[in-house]
Amino acid sequence: MTYAEVIGDPIAHSKSPLIHGFWLRKLGIEADYRATRVTGDGLADYFAARRVDPDWRGCNITMPHKMAALEFTPHETDPSFPILPINIAIPHHSKGLAGHNSDMFGFFEPLVALTGITAEPGASGPAIVIGTGGAARALWWGLLACGFGPTWFVTRNVARAAPTMKEFSALGARALALGDALPEAALLVNASPLGMTGMPPLDIALDSLRDDAIVFDMVYQPRETPLLIEAKRRGLRTIDGLQMLIAQAAISFGHFFKAPPPRAFDWELRELLTS
């Protein structure tokens, strides 16, 4: 049977098998989607084995491999834009493997539903992003398309984040240490694992956010994170991690199984994911 999968370390928490399995059943496609734990030391062997497996249709790539996978999976991007991580690898007839990023579209879809698209940089106001890892790097396209900027990145170690801030300096990147006072902003995004089940909480004040600000938490376990609960208490607009997870999975599904997923059943899928 043909199959696709999600790889990471750890991986048992992943909701991707539920999402793709749901869509495969709805469409009557005979294929499998599974979760496979792959360590950092095992990435080279993993991709070497999969690229010659005729039944393999590709994989999603999650923490902590989104940047490391670039070494084994060619990824074409705009040469004028900083390097983005990948979260999809698929077979390619000439390259062996090809890398893609669907996180940017997963972030963009629910955000543009609230804000629309603007061609004016900064028209929507400043943004704050918690984290500087692979997930955070994938947000630039959506932030720019929706007119947010400049963007403040909150990190535990400002010195370590300096190369990333320099790479994205033309796009308005600035760094703050976790615990520093936050500037006024129209958007706050948690692109870190803080607040996820089993991880330390995200202890951050929302006082600097505008009254019409959006709080976007990419964490999806639990769905109602303390960050989102506090945002709703303040009357702010919110986007939860499941909205992004389903949107980026839809891009992956098309790559793997050559069919659009049945998004008309998103309500049913959300119930399944939260039951």
CYANA upper distance limits for C-alpha pairs under 8 A (distance plus 0.5 A):
  1 MET  CA     30 GLU  CA      7.82
  1 MET  CA     31 ALA  CA      6.34
  1 MET  CA     32 ASP  CA      7.56
  1 MET  CA     55 ASP  CA      7.00
  2 THR  CA     30 GLU  CA      8.26
  2 THR  CA     31 ALA  CA      5.65
  2 THR  CA     32 ASP  CA      6.93
  2 THR  CA     55 ASP  CA      4.88
  2 THR  CA     56 TRP  CA      6.43
  2 THR  CA     57 ARG  CA      7.25
  3 TYR  CA     31 ALA  CA      5.96
  3 TYR  CA     32 ASP  CA      4.99
  3 TYR  CA     33 TYR  CA      5.97
  3 TYR  CA     34 ARG  CA      8.15
  3 TYR  CA     55 ASP  CA      6.68
  3 TYR  CA     56 TRP  CA      5.80
  3 TYR  CA     57 ARG  CA      6.29
  3 TYR  CA     58 GLY  CA      8.18
  4 ALA  CA     32 ASP  CA      6.93
  4 ALA  CA     33 TYR  CA      5.32
  4 ALA  CA     34 ARG  CA      7.10
  4 ALA  CA     56 TRP  CA      6.43
  4 ALA  CA     57 ARG  CA      5.63
  4 ALA  CA     58 GLY  CA      5.54
  4 ALA  CA     59 CYS  CA      5.92
  4 ALA  CA    256 PHE  CA      7.13
  5 GLU  CA     17 PRO  CA      7.99
  5 GLU  CA     33 TYR  CA      5.50
  5 GLU  CA     34 ARG  CA      5.03
  5 GLU  CA     35 ALA  CA      5.89
  5 GLU  CA     36 THR  CA      7.23
  5 GLU  CA     58 GLY  CA      7.25
  5 GLU  CA     59 CYS  CA      5.20
  5 GLU  CA     60 ASN  CA      6.77
  6 VAL  CA     11 ILE  CA      8.38
  6 VAL  CA     14 SER  CA      8.48
  6 VAL  CA     16 SER  CA      7.44
  6 VAL  CA     17 PRO  CA      8.22
  6 VAL  CA     33 TYR  CA      8.38
  6 VAL  CA     34 ARG  CA      6.95
  6 VAL  CA     35 ALA  CA      5.39
  6 VAL  CA     36 THR  CA      6.62
  6 VAL  CA     59 CYS  CA      5.69
  6 VAL  CA     60 ASN  CA      4.92
  6 VAL  CA     61 ILE  CA      6.32
  6 VAL  CA     62 THR  CA      7.72
  7 ILE  CA     11 ILE  CA      7.16
  7 ILE  CA     35 ALA  CA      6.64
  7 ILE  CA     36 THR  CA      5.52
  7 ILE  CA     37 ARG  CA      6.10
  7 ILE  CA     38 VAL  CA      6.39
  7 ILE  CA     59 CYS  CA      7.34
  7 ILE  CA     60 ASN  CA      6.74
  7 ILE  CA     61 ILE  CA      5.69
  7 ILE  CA     62 THR  CA      6.70
  8 GLY  CA     36 THR  CA      7.58
  8 GLY  CA     37 ARG  CA      5.93
  8 GLY  CA     38 VAL  CA      6.00
  8 GLY  CA     39 THR  CA      7.52
  8 GLY  CA     61 ILE  CA      6.76
  8 GLY  CA     62 THR  CA      5.58
  8 GLY  CA     63 MET  CA      5.99
  8 GLY  CA     64 PRO  CA      6.93
  8 GLY  CA     65 HIS  CA      7.06
  9 ASP  CA     37 ARG  CA      6.06
  9 ASP  CA     38 VAL  CA      6.40
  9 ASP  CA     39 THR  CA      6.26
  9 ASP  CA     40 GLY  CA      8.45
  9 ASP  CA     62 THR  CA      8.46
  9 ASP  CA     63 MET  CA      7.01
  9 ASP  CA     64 PRO  CA      7.14
 10 PRO  CA     37 ARG  CA      6.91
 10 PRO  CA     63 MET  CA      8.23
 11 ILE  CA     35 ALA  CA      7.07
 11 ILE  CA     36 THR  CA      7.29
 11 ILE  CA     37 ARG  CA      6.11
 12 ALA  CA     35 ALA  CA      7.72
 12 ALA  CA     37 ARG  CA      8.40
 14 SER  CA     35 ALA  CA      7.85
 15 LYS  CA     19 ILE  CA      6.97
 15 LYS  CA    273 LEU  CA      7.74
 16 SER  CA     20 HIS  CA      6.60
 16 SER  CA     35 ALA  CA      8.27
 16 SER  CA    249 ALA  CA      7.83
 17 PRO  CA     21 GLY  CA      6.16
 17 PRO  CA     33 TYR  CA      6.08
 17 PRO  CA     34 ARG  CA      5.94
 17 PRO  CA     35 ALA  CA      7.03
 18 LEU  CA     22 PHE  CA      6.47
 18 LEU  CA    273 LEU  CA      7.83
 19 ILE  CA     23 TRP  CA      6.98
 19 ILE  CA    246 ILE  CA      7.84
 19 ILE  CA    249 ALA  CA      8.01
 19 ILE  CA    269 LEU  CA      7.58
 19 ILE  CA    273 LEU  CA      8.38
 20 HIS  CA     24 LEU  CA      6.57
 20 HIS  CA     33 TYR  CA      6.90
 20 HIS  CA    249 ALA  CA      8.07
 20 HIS  CA    253 PHE  CA      7.40
 21 GLY  CA     25 ARG  CA      6.72
 21 GLY  CA     32 ASP  CA      7.62
 21 GLY  CA     33 TYR  CA      6.83
 22 PHE  CA     26 LYS  CA      6.79
 22 PHE  CA    269 LEU  CA      7.79
 23 TRP  CA     27 LEU  CA      6.68
 23 TRP  CA    261 PRO  CA      6.43
 23 TRP  CA    262 PRO  CA      6.96
 24 LEU  CA     28 GLY  CA      6.38
 24 LEU  CA     29 ILE  CA      5.63
 24 LEU  CA     30 GLU  CA      7.79
 24 LEU  CA     31 ALA  CA      7.64
 25 ARG  CA     29 ILE  CA      7.00
 26 LYS  CA    262 PRO  CA      7.79
 27 LEU  CA    261 PRO  CA      8.37
 27 LEU  CA    262 PRO  CA      7.99
 38 VAL  CA     42 GLY  CA      6.40
 38 VAL  CA     43 LEU  CA      6.96
 38 VAL  CA     46 TYR  CA      7.90
 39 THR  CA     43 LEU  CA      7.01
 40 GLY  CA     64 PRO  CA      8.38
 40 GLY  CA     65 HIS  CA      7.48
 40 GLY  CA     68 ALA  CA      8.40
 42 GLY  CA     46 TYR  CA      6.53
 43 LEU  CA     47 PHE  CA      6.75
 43 LEU  CA     69 ALA  CA      7.75
 44 ALA  CA     48 ALA  CA      6.63
 44 ALA  CA     72 PHE  CA      7.27
 45 ASP  CA     49 ALA  CA      6.66
 46 TYR  CA     50 ARG  CA      6.73
 47 PHE  CA     51 ARG  CA      6.45
 47 PHE  CA     72 PHE  CA      7.50
 48 ALA  CA     52 VAL  CA      7.66
 49 ALA  CA     53 ASP  CA      7.12
 50 ARG  CA     56 TRP  CA      6.93
 51 ARG  CA     56 TRP  CA      8.27
 51 ARG  CA     91 PRO  CA      6.91
 51 ARG  CA     96 GLY  CA      6.63
 51 ARG  CA     97 LEU  CA      7.16
 56 TRP  CA     91 PRO  CA      8.41
 57 ARG  CA     90 ILE  CA      6.65
 57 ARG  CA     91 PRO  CA      7.10
 57 ARG  CA    256 PHE  CA      5.75
 57 ARG  CA    257 PHE  CA      7.90
 58 GLY  CA     88 ILE  CA      7.73
 58 GLY  CA     89 ALA  CA      5.93
 58 GLY  CA     90 ILE  CA      4.63
 58 GLY  CA     91 PRO  CA      6.86
 58 GLY  CA    255 HIS  CA      8.48
 58 GLY  CA    256 PHE  CA      6.45
 59 CYS  CA     88 ILE  CA      6.19
 59 CYS  CA     89 ALA  CA      5.87
 59 CYS  CA     90 ILE  CA      7.08
 59 CYS  CA    256 PHE  CA      8.46
 60 ASN  CA     87 ASN  CA      5.77
 60 ASN  CA     88 ILE  CA      5.03
 60 ASN  CA     89 ALA  CA      7.06
 60 ASN  CA    252 SER  CA      7.75
 61 ILE  CA     65 HIS  CA      6.91
 61 ILE  CA     66 LYS  CA      6.46
 61 ILE  CA     69 ALA  CA      8.46
 61 ILE  CA     86 ILE  CA      7.64
 61 ILE  CA     87 ASN  CA      4.82
 61 ILE  CA     88 ILE  CA      6.31
 61 ILE  CA     89 ALA  CA      8.05
 62 THR  CA     66 LYS  CA      6.52
 62 THR  CA     87 ASN  CA      6.80
 64 PRO  CA     68 ALA  CA      8.43
 65 HIS  CA     69 ALA  CA      6.15
 66 LYS  CA     70 LEU  CA      7.86
 66 LYS  CA     85 PRO  CA      5.70
 66 LYS  CA     86 ILE  CA      5.73
 66 LYS  CA     87 ASN  CA      6.23
 66 LYS  CA    134 GLY  CA      6.40
 67 MET  CA     84 LEU  CA      8.33
 67 MET  CA     85 PRO  CA      5.35
 67 MET  CA     86 ILE  CA      7.15
 67 MET  CA    134 GLY  CA      6.78
 69 ALA  CA     73 THR  CA      6.58
 69 ALA  CA     86 ILE  CA      7.63
 70 LEU  CA     74 PRO  CA      6.82
 70 LEU  CA     75 HIS  CA      7.40
 70 LEU  CA     85 PRO  CA      7.57
 70 LEU  CA     86 ILE  CA      7.34
 70 LEU  CA     99 GLY  CA      8.04
 73 THR  CA     89 ALA  CA      7.27
 73 THR  CA     97 LEU  CA      6.07
 73 THR  CA     98 ALA  CA      6.11
 73 THR  CA     99 GLY  CA      5.97
 74 PRO  CA     95 LYS  CA      8.04
 74 PRO  CA     97 LEU  CA      7.13
 74 PRO  CA     98 ALA  CA      5.78
 74 PRO  CA     99 GLY  CA      6.16
 75 HIS  CA     86 ILE  CA      8.04
 75 HIS  CA     98 ALA  CA      6.52
 75 HIS  CA     99 GLY  CA      5.13
 75 HIS  CA    100 HIS  CA      6.88
 76 GLU  CA     99 GLY  CA      8.11
 77 THR  CA     81 PHE  CA      7.95
 77 THR  CA     83 ILE  CA      7.91
 77 THR  CA     84 LEU  CA      8.46
 82 PRO  CA    167 GLU  CA      6.83
 82 PRO  CA    168 PHE  CA      7.23
 84 LEU  CA    101 ASN  CA      8.23
 84 LEU  CA    134 GLY  CA      8.05
 84 LEU  CA    137 ARG  CA      6.71
 84 LEU  CA    138 ALA  CA      6.56
 85 PRO  CA    101 ASN  CA      7.32
 85 PRO  CA    134 GLY  CA      6.11
 85 PRO  CA    135 ALA  CA      8.31
 85 PRO  CA    137 ARG  CA      7.67
 85 PRO  CA    138 ALA  CA      7.31
 86 ILE  CA     99 GLY  CA      6.40
 86 ILE  CA    100 HIS  CA      5.78
 86 ILE  CA    101 ASN  CA      5.17
 86 ILE  CA    102 SER  CA      8.38
 87 ASN  CA     99 GLY  CA      7.97
 87 ASN  CA    100 HIS  CA      6.86
 87 ASN  CA    101 ASN  CA      5.68
 87 ASN  CA    102 SER  CA      7.13
 87 ASN  CA    103 ASP  CA      7.64
 88 ILE  CA     99 GLY  CA      6.10
 88 ILE  CA    100 HIS  CA      5.52
 88 ILE  CA    101 ASN  CA      6.48
 88 ILE  CA    102 SER  CA      7.73
 88 ILE  CA    252 SER  CA      7.29
 89 ALA  CA     97 LEU  CA      6.97
 89 ALA  CA     98 ALA  CA      6.07
 89 ALA  CA     99 GLY  CA      5.05
 89 ALA  CA    100 HIS  CA      6.91
 90 ILE  CA     97 LEU  CA      6.11
 90 ILE  CA     98 ALA  CA      5.94
 90 ILE  CA     99 GLY  CA      7.13
 90 ILE  CA    255 HIS  CA      7.90
 90 ILE  CA    256 PHE  CA      7.75
 91 PRO  CA     96 GLY  CA      6.23
 91 PRO  CA     97 LEU  CA      5.08
 91 PRO  CA     98 ALA  CA      6.77
 92 HIS  CA     96 GLY  CA      5.30
 92 HIS  CA     97 LEU  CA      5.32
 92 HIS  CA     98 ALA  CA      6.22
 93 HIS  CA     97 LEU  CA      8.44
101 ASN  CA    138 ALA  CA      8.16
102 SER  CA    106 GLY  CA      6.63
102 SER  CA    248 GLN  CA      5.53
102 SER  CA    249 ALA  CA      8.04
102 SER  CA    251 ILE  CA      6.55
102 SER  CA    252 SER  CA      7.37
103 ASP  CA    107 PHE  CA      6.54
103 ASP  CA    135 ALA  CA      7.61
103 ASP  CA    138 ALA  CA      6.61
103 ASP  CA    139 LEU  CA      8.07
103 ASP  CA    244 MET  CA      8.25
103 ASP  CA    248 GLN  CA      6.01
104 MET  CA    108 PHE  CA      6.56
104 MET  CA    138 ALA  CA      5.60
104 MET  CA    139 LEU  CA      5.98
104 MET  CA    140 TRP  CA      8.11
104 MET  CA    141 TRP  CA      7.00
104 MET  CA    142 GLY  CA      6.85
104 MET  CA    248 GLN  CA      8.27
105 PHE  CA    109 GLU  CA      6.44
105 PHE  CA    142 GLY  CA      7.92
105 PHE  CA    247 ALA  CA      7.54
105 PHE  CA    248 GLN  CA      6.56
105 PHE  CA    251 ILE  CA      8.40
106 GLY  CA    110 PRO  CA      7.90
106 GLY  CA    243 GLN  CA      8.16
106 GLY  CA    244 MET  CA      5.05
106 GLY  CA    245 LEU  CA      7.01
106 GLY  CA    246 ILE  CA      7.84
106 GLY  CA    247 ALA  CA      5.02
106 GLY  CA    248 GLN  CA      4.53
106 GLY  CA    249 ALA  CA      8.21
107 PHE  CA    111 LEU  CA      6.99
107 PHE  CA    139 LEU  CA      7.16
107 PHE  CA    142 GLY  CA      7.12
107 PHE  CA    244 MET  CA      5.99
107 PHE  CA    247 ALA  CA      8.29
107 PHE  CA    248 GLN  CA      8.17
108 PHE  CA    112 VAL  CA      6.33
108 PHE  CA    139 LEU  CA      8.44
108 PHE  CA    141 TRP  CA      8.41
108 PHE  CA    142 GLY  CA      5.32
108 PHE  CA    143 LEU  CA      8.38
109 GLU  CA    113 ALA  CA      6.95
109 GLU  CA    244 MET  CA      8.05
109 GLU  CA    247 ALA  CA      7.24
110 PRO  CA    114 LEU  CA      7.34
110 PRO  CA    239 ILE  CA      7.61
110 PRO  CA    243 GLN  CA      7.10
110 PRO  CA    244 MET  CA      7.40
111 LEU  CA    115 THR  CA      6.74
111 LEU  CA    116 GLY  CA      8.27
111 LEU  CA    142 GLY  CA      8.29
111 LEU  CA    146 CYS  CA      8.27
111 LEU  CA    239 ILE  CA      8.23
112 VAL  CA    116 GLY  CA      5.05
112 VAL  CA    117 ILE  CA      6.79
112 VAL  CA    146 CYS  CA      7.01
115 THR  CA    146 CYS  CA      7.15
116 GLY  CA    146 CYS  CA      6.85
117 ILE  CA    145 ALA  CA      6.25
117 ILE  CA    146 CYS  CA      5.22
117 ILE  CA    147 GLY  CA      7.61
118 THR  CA    123 ALA  CA      7.94
118 THR  CA    145 ALA  CA      6.71
118 THR  CA    146 CYS  CA      5.97
118 THR  CA    147 GLY  CA      6.00
119 ALA  CA    145 ALA  CA      7.35
119 ALA  CA    146 CYS  CA      8.33
119 ALA  CA    147 GLY  CA      7.26
120 GLU  CA    147 GLY  CA      6.38
121 PRO  CA    144 LEU  CA      7.02
121 PRO  CA    147 GLY  CA      5.35
121 PRO  CA    148 PHE  CA      7.08
121 PRO  CA    149 GLY  CA      7.15
122 GLY  CA    126 PRO  CA      7.23
122 GLY  CA    144 LEU  CA      8.46
122 GLY  CA    147 GLY  CA      5.43
122 GLY  CA    148 PHE  CA      5.25
122 GLY  CA    149 GLY  CA      4.92
122 GLY  CA    150 PRO  CA      7.06
123 ALA  CA    147 GLY  CA      5.64
123 ALA  CA    148 PHE  CA      6.99
123 ALA  CA    149 GLY  CA      8.27
124 SER  CA    146 CYS  CA      7.51
124 SER  CA    147 GLY  CA      5.48
124 SER  CA    148 PHE  CA      5.50
124 SER  CA    149 GLY  CA      7.98
124 SER  CA    186 ALA  CA      7.52
125 GLY  CA    147 GLY  CA      7.76
125 GLY  CA    148 PHE  CA      5.72
125 GLY  CA    149 GLY  CA      6.32
125 GLY  CA    150 PRO  CA      8.04
125 GLY  CA    185 ALA  CA      6.95
125 GLY  CA    186 ALA  CA      5.88
125 GLY  CA    187 LEU  CA      8.24
126 PRO  CA    148 PHE  CA      6.09
126 PRO  CA    149 GLY  CA      4.97
126 PRO  CA    150 PRO  CA      5.53
126 PRO  CA    151 THR  CA      6.32
126 PRO  CA    152 TRP  CA      8.30
126 PRO  CA    184 GLU  CA      7.74
126 PRO  CA    185 ALA  CA      5.26
126 PRO  CA    186 ALA  CA      6.19
126 PRO  CA    187 LEU  CA      7.34
127 ALA  CA    148 PHE  CA      6.55
127 ALA  CA    149 GLY  CA      6.35
127 ALA  CA    150 PRO  CA      6.91
127 ALA  CA    151 THR  CA      5.17
127 ALA  CA    152 TRP  CA      6.72
127 ALA  CA    185 ALA  CA      5.77
127 ALA  CA    186 ALA  CA      6.41
127 ALA  CA    187 LEU  CA      5.19
127 ALA  CA    188 LEU  CA      6.32
127 ALA  CA    189 VAL  CA      8.31
128 ILE  CA    151 THR  CA      6.13
128 ILE  CA    152 TRP  CA      5.22
128 ILE  CA    153 PHE  CA      6.44
128 ILE  CA    154 VAL  CA      7.76
128 ILE  CA    185 ALA  CA      7.10
128 ILE  CA    187 LEU  CA      6.70
128 ILE  CA    188 LEU  CA      5.19
128 ILE  CA    189 VAL  CA      6.74
129 VAL  CA    136 ALA  CA      7.60
129 VAL  CA    151 THR  CA      7.58
129 VAL  CA    152 TRP  CA      6.64
129 VAL  CA    153 PHE  CA      5.35
129 VAL  CA    154 VAL  CA      6.62
129 VAL  CA    188 LEU  CA      6.34
129 VAL  CA    189 VAL  CA      5.24
129 VAL  CA    190 ASN  CA      6.44
129 VAL  CA    191 ALA  CA      6.99
130 ILE  CA    136 ALA  CA      8.29
130 ILE  CA    153 PHE  CA      6.38
130 ILE  CA    154 VAL  CA      5.25
130 ILE  CA    155 THR  CA      7.09
130 ILE  CA    188 LEU  CA      8.25
130 ILE  CA    189 VAL  CA      6.65
130 ILE  CA    190 ASN  CA      5.26
130 ILE  CA    191 ALA  CA      5.95
130 ILE  CA    192 SER  CA      6.52
131 GLY  CA    136 ALA  CA      6.60
131 GLY  CA    153 PHE  CA      6.91
131 GLY  CA    154 VAL  CA      6.22
131 GLY  CA    155 THR  CA      5.87
131 GLY  CA    190 ASN  CA      7.51
131 GLY  CA    191 ALA  CA      5.87
131 GLY  CA    192 SER  CA      5.42
132 THR  CA    136 ALA  CA      5.76
132 THR  CA    137 ARG  CA      7.19
132 THR  CA    153 PHE  CA      7.09
132 THR  CA    154 VAL  CA      7.91
132 THR  CA    155 THR  CA      6.96
132 THR  CA    161 ALA  CA      7.36
132 THR  CA    164 THR  CA      8.23
132 THR  CA    191 ALA  CA      8.16
132 THR  CA    192 SER  CA      8.31
133 GLY  CA    137 ARG  CA      6.91
133 GLY  CA    191 ALA  CA      8.31
133 GLY  CA    192 SER  CA      8.01
134 GLY  CA    138 ALA  CA      7.05
135 ALA  CA    139 LEU  CA      7.58
135 ALA  CA    191 ALA  CA      6.37
135 ALA  CA    192 SER  CA      8.11
136 ALA  CA    140 TRP  CA      8.42
136 ALA  CA    191 ALA  CA      5.83
136 ALA  CA    192 SER  CA      8.22
139 LEU  CA    143 LEU  CA      6.64
140 TRP  CA    144 LEU  CA      6.56
141 TRP  CA    145 ALA  CA      6.56
142 GLY  CA    146 CYS  CA      6.56
143 LEU  CA    147 GLY  CA      6.68
143 LEU  CA    148 PHE  CA      5.64
143 LEU  CA    149 GLY  CA      7.79
144 LEU  CA    148 PHE  CA      6.32
144 LEU  CA    149 GLY  CA      7.81
148 PHE  CA    186 ALA  CA      8.49
148 PHE  CA    187 LEU  CA      8.36
149 GLY  CA    171 LEU  CA      8.32
149 GLY  CA    172 GLY  CA      6.92
150 PRO  CA    171 LEU  CA      7.83
150 PRO  CA    172 GLY  CA      5.13
150 PRO  CA    173 ALA  CA      6.91
150 PRO  CA    174 ARG  CA      8.15
151 THR  CA    172 GLY  CA      6.37
151 THR  CA    173 ALA  CA      5.72
151 THR  CA    174 ARG  CA      6.77
152 TRP  CA    173 ALA  CA      6.54
152 TRP  CA    174 ARG  CA      5.26
152 TRP  CA    175 ALA  CA      6.06
152 TRP  CA    176 LEU  CA      7.18
153 PHE  CA    173 ALA  CA      7.53
153 PHE  CA    174 ARG  CA      6.47
153 PHE  CA    175 ALA  CA      5.25
153 PHE  CA    176 LEU  CA      6.44
154 VAL  CA    175 ALA  CA      6.45
154 VAL  CA    176 LEU  CA      5.21
154 VAL  CA    177 ALA  CA      5.99
154 VAL  CA    178 LEU  CA      6.01
155 THR  CA    161 ALA  CA      7.77
155 THR  CA    175 ALA  CA      7.67
155 THR  CA    176 LEU  CA      6.78
155 THR  CA    177 ALA  CA      5.64
155 THR  CA    178 LEU  CA      5.82
156 ARG  CA    177 ALA  CA      6.09
156 ARG  CA    178 LEU  CA      5.72
157 ASN  CA    161 ALA  CA      6.98
157 ASN  CA    177 ALA  CA      6.94
158 VAL  CA    162 ALA  CA      6.78
158 VAL  CA    175 ALA  CA      6.78
158 VAL  CA    176 LEU  CA      7.01
158 VAL  CA    177 ALA  CA      6.31
161 ALA  CA    165 MET  CA      6.79
161 ALA  CA    175 ALA  CA      7.88
162 ALA  CA    166 LYS  CA      6.63
162 ALA  CA    175 ALA  CA      8.18
163 PRO  CA    167 GLU  CA      6.67
164 THR  CA    168 PHE  CA      6.81
165 MET  CA    169 SER  CA      6.19
165 MET  CA    173 ALA  CA      5.92
165 MET  CA    174 ARG  CA      6.65
165 MET  CA    175 ALA  CA      7.36
166 LYS  CA    173 ALA  CA      8.16
168 PHE  CA    172 GLY  CA      7.31
168 PHE  CA    173 ALA  CA      6.09
169 SER  CA    173 ALA  CA      5.52
169 SER  CA    174 ARG  CA      7.98
176 LEU  CA    180 ASP  CA      7.01
179 GLY  CA    204 ILE  CA      7.85
182 LEU  CA    208 SER  CA      6.74
183 PRO  CA    208 SER  CA      6.45
183 PRO  CA    209 LEU  CA      8.41
184 GLU  CA    208 SER  CA      5.18
184 GLU  CA    209 LEU  CA      5.89
184 GLU  CA    210 ARG  CA      7.18
185 ALA  CA    208 SER  CA      7.13
185 ALA  CA    209 LEU  CA      5.48
185 ALA  CA    210 ARG  CA      6.58
185 ALA  CA    213 ALA  CA      7.64
186 ALA  CA    209 LEU  CA      6.60
186 ALA  CA    210 ARG  CA      6.11
186 ALA  CA    212 ASP  CA      7.54
186 ALA  CA    213 ALA  CA      4.89
186 ALA  CA    214 ILE  CA      6.87
187 LEU  CA    209 LEU  CA      7.91
187 LEU  CA    213 ALA  CA      5.90
187 LEU  CA    214 ILE  CA      5.30
187 LEU  CA    215 VAL  CA      6.44
187 LEU  CA    216 PHE  CA      8.10
188 LEU  CA    209 LEU  CA      8.35
188 LEU  CA    213 ALA  CA      8.23
188 LEU  CA    214 ILE  CA      6.88
188 LEU  CA    215 VAL  CA      5.41
188 LEU  CA    216 PHE  CA      6.67
189 VAL  CA    215 VAL  CA      6.49
189 VAL  CA    216 PHE  CA      5.17
189 VAL  CA    217 ASP  CA      6.24
189 VAL  CA    218 MET  CA      7.82
190 ASN  CA    194 LEU  CA      8.41
190 ASN  CA    216 PHE  CA      6.88
190 ASN  CA    217 ASP  CA      5.30
190 ASN  CA    218 MET  CA      6.35
190 ASN  CA    219 VAL  CA      7.95
191 ALA  CA    217 ASP  CA      7.56
191 ALA  CA    218 MET  CA      6.27
191 ALA  CA    219 VAL  CA      8.19
192 SER  CA    218 MET  CA      8.17
192 SER  CA    219 VAL  CA      8.22
193 PRO  CA    199 MET  CA      7.34
193 PRO  CA    219 VAL  CA      7.06
194 LEU  CA    199 MET  CA      6.36
194 LEU  CA    200 PRO  CA      6.07
194 LEU  CA    201 PRO  CA      5.85
194 LEU  CA    202 LEU  CA      5.49
194 LEU  CA    219 VAL  CA      8.46
195 GLY  CA    199 MET  CA      6.54
195 GLY  CA    200 PRO  CA      6.48
195 GLY  CA    201 PRO  CA      4.75
195 GLY  CA    202 LEU  CA      5.56
195 GLY  CA    219 VAL  CA      7.61
195 GLY  CA    225 THR  CA      7.09
195 GLY  CA    226 PRO  CA      7.76
195 GLY  CA    227 LEU  CA      8.29
196 MET  CA    200 PRO  CA      7.97
196 MET  CA    201 PRO  CA      7.87
196 MET  CA    219 VAL  CA      6.33
196 MET  CA    220 TYR  CA      7.79
196 MET  CA    221 GLN  CA      6.04
196 MET  CA    222 PRO  CA      7.00
196 MET  CA    225 THR  CA      8.18
197 THR  CA    221 GLN  CA      6.19
197 THR  CA    222 PRO  CA      6.74
202 LEU  CA    227 LEU  CA      7.80
206 LEU  CA    231 ALA  CA      7.93
209 LEU  CA    213 ALA  CA      6.49
211 ASP  CA    235 GLY  CA      8.15
211 ASP  CA    236 LEU  CA      7.07
212 ASP  CA    236 LEU  CA      6.53
212 ASP  CA    237 ARG  CA      7.53
213 ALA  CA    236 LEU  CA      6.30
213 ALA  CA    237 ARG  CA      6.86
214 ILE  CA    236 LEU  CA      6.54
214 ILE  CA    237 ARG  CA      5.20
214 ILE  CA    238 THR  CA      6.02
214 ILE  CA    239 ILE  CA      8.05
215 VAL  CA    228 LEU  CA      7.48
215 VAL  CA    231 ALA  CA      7.12
215 VAL  CA    236 LEU  CA      7.55
215 VAL  CA    237 ARG  CA      6.78
215 VAL  CA    238 THR  CA      5.33
215 VAL  CA    239 ILE  CA      6.89
216 PHE  CA    228 LEU  CA      8.34
216 PHE  CA    238 THR  CA      6.25
216 PHE  CA    239 ILE  CA      5.16
216 PHE  CA    240 ASP  CA      6.62
216 PHE  CA    241 GLY  CA      8.09
217 ASP  CA    225 THR  CA      8.31
217 ASP  CA    227 LEU  CA      7.84
217 ASP  CA    228 LEU  CA      7.48
217 ASP  CA    238 THR  CA      8.45
217 ASP  CA    239 ILE  CA      6.93
217 ASP  CA    240 ASP  CA      5.87
217 ASP  CA    241 GLY  CA      6.12
218 MET  CA    240 ASP  CA      6.88
218 MET  CA    241 GLY  CA      4.63
218 MET  CA    242 LEU  CA      8.25
218 MET  CA    244 MET  CA      7.40
219 VAL  CA    223 ARG  CA      7.74
219 VAL  CA    225 THR  CA      8.08
219 VAL  CA    240 ASP  CA      7.79
219 VAL  CA    241 GLY  CA      5.40
219 VAL  CA    242 LEU  CA      8.44
220 TYR  CA    224 GLU  CA      8.40
220 TYR  CA    225 THR  CA      8.45
220 TYR  CA    240 ASP  CA      7.25
220 TYR  CA    241 GLY  CA      4.77
220 TYR  CA    242 LEU  CA      5.92
220 TYR  CA    245 LEU  CA      8.30
221 GLN  CA    225 THR  CA      8.12
223 ARG  CA    240 ASP  CA      6.99
223 ARG  CA    241 GLY  CA      7.20
223 ARG  CA    242 LEU  CA      7.46
223 ARG  CA    274 THR  CA      7.99
224 GLU  CA    228 LEU  CA      6.56
224 GLU  CA    229 ILE  CA      6.91
224 GLU  CA    240 ASP  CA      7.91
225 THR  CA    229 ILE  CA      6.74
226 PRO  CA    230 GLU  CA      6.62
227 LEU  CA    231 ALA  CA      6.70
228 LEU  CA    232 LYS  CA      6.60
228 LEU  CA    238 THR  CA      7.06
228 LEU  CA    240 ASP  CA      7.99
229 ILE  CA    233 ARG  CA      6.70
230 GLU  CA    234 ARG  CA      6.91
231 ALA  CA    235 GLY  CA      6.89
231 ALA  CA    236 LEU  CA      5.78
231 ALA  CA    237 ARG  CA      7.81
231 ALA  CA    238 THR  CA      7.50
232 LYS  CA    236 LEU  CA      5.94
232 LYS  CA    237 ARG  CA      7.45
232 LYS  CA    238 THR  CA      7.56
239 ILE  CA    243 GLN  CA      7.45
240 ASP  CA    244 MET  CA      7.78
241 GLY  CA    245 LEU  CA      6.56
242 LEU  CA    246 ILE  CA      6.50
242 LEU  CA    270 ARG  CA      7.92
243 GLN  CA    247 ALA  CA      6.74
244 MET  CA    248 GLN  CA      6.59
245 LEU  CA    249 ALA  CA      6.52
246 ILE  CA    250 ALA  CA      6.70
246 ILE  CA    266 ASP  CA      8.49
247 ALA  CA    251 ILE  CA      7.52
248 GLN  CA    252 SER  CA      7.10
249 ALA  CA    253 PHE  CA      6.55
250 ALA  CA    254 GLY  CA      7.01
250 ALA  CA    260 PRO  CA      7.75
250 ALA  CA    261 PRO  CA      6.54
251 ILE  CA    255 HIS  CA      7.15
252 SER  CA    256 PHE  CA      6.75
253 PHE  CA    257 PHE  CA      6.30
253 PHE  CA    258 LYS  CA      7.85
253 PHE  CA    259 ALA  CA      7.72
253 PHE  CA    260 PRO  CA      7.57
253 PHE  CA    261 PRO  CA      7.15
254 GLY  CA    258 LYS  CA      5.33
254 GLY  CA    259 ALA  CA      5.60
254 GLY  CA    260 PRO  CA      5.86
254 GLY  CA    261 PRO  CA      7.58
262 PRO  CA    266 ASP  CA      8.38
265 PHE  CA    269 LEU  CA      6.77
266 ASP  CA    270 ARG  CA      6.58
267 TRP  CA    271 GLU  CA      6.95
268 GLU  CA    272 LEU  CA      6.86
269 LEU  CA    273 LEU  CA      6.69
270 ARG  CA    274 THR  CA      6.70
271 GLU  CA    275 SER  CA      6.46
